[in-house]
Amino acid sequence: MLTPPLPPPPDIDKQVMRLKKVLDHLVHTWPVPRSQPPTDPPDDGAQDSVDAADGKADLD
C-alpha cells in the first residue's frame, strides 16, 4: 500500500514574517493597562467555597 506523497514543506520565512506582522500590529493596538493601584485587596480565594448541596460557588 502506497502512501500519498507529502505536500511540499511550508515556506517558514513567509510564516515567520506573517507572524511578525500580526504581533507588531497587536503590540501597537493592544490597550495599555493604566498604572493605577488596585482598589480591591488581592483575592486569596479563602472566602470562595462551594456548597455541596447545589454545587454553586459561594461568593459572599
C-alpha positions in Angstrom: 0.0 0.0 0.0 1.5 3.3 -1.1 1.0 6.4 1.0 0.2 9.6 -0.9 3.1 12.0 -1.4 3.6 14.5 1.3 2.8 18.1 0.5 5.8 20.4 0.0 7.1 21.9 3.2 5.7 25.3 4.0 7.8 28.3 3.5 8.9 29.0 7.0 10.2 32.5 6.2 6.8 33.6 4.9 5.1 32.2 8.0 7.6 34.0 10.3 7.1 37.3 8.5 3.3 36.9 8.7 3.6 36.2 12.5 5.9 39.2 13.0 3.3 41.5 11.2 0.5 40.2 13.3 2.5 40.6 16.6 3.6 44.0 15.6 0.0 45.0 14.9 -1.1 43.6 18.3 1.7 45.4 20.1 0.6 48.7 18.7 -3.1 48.2 19.0 -3.5 46.3 22.3 -4.9 48.5 25.1 -2.2 49.5 27.6 -3.2 48.9 31.2 -3.3 52.1 33.3 -0.8 52.2 36.2 -3.3 52.7 38.9 -3.1 50.9 42.3 -5.7 48.1 42.6 -8.8 49.3 44.5 -9.7 45.8 45.8 -7.5 43.8 48.1 -5.9 40.8 46.4 -8.2 37.8 46.3 -6.6 34.8 48.1 -9.6 32.6 47.4 -10.1 31.9 51.1 -13.7 33.1 51.1 -14.7 31.2 47.9 -16.3 27.9 49.0 -18.5 25.5 47.1 -21.8 24.5 48.6 -22.1 20.7 48.2 -25.9 20.8 48.1 -26.2 22.8 44.9 -22.7 22.8 43.6 -22.7 26.6 43.2 -19.8 28.7 44.4 -20.5 30.9 47.5 -19.1 34.3 46.6 -20.2 36.2 49.8 
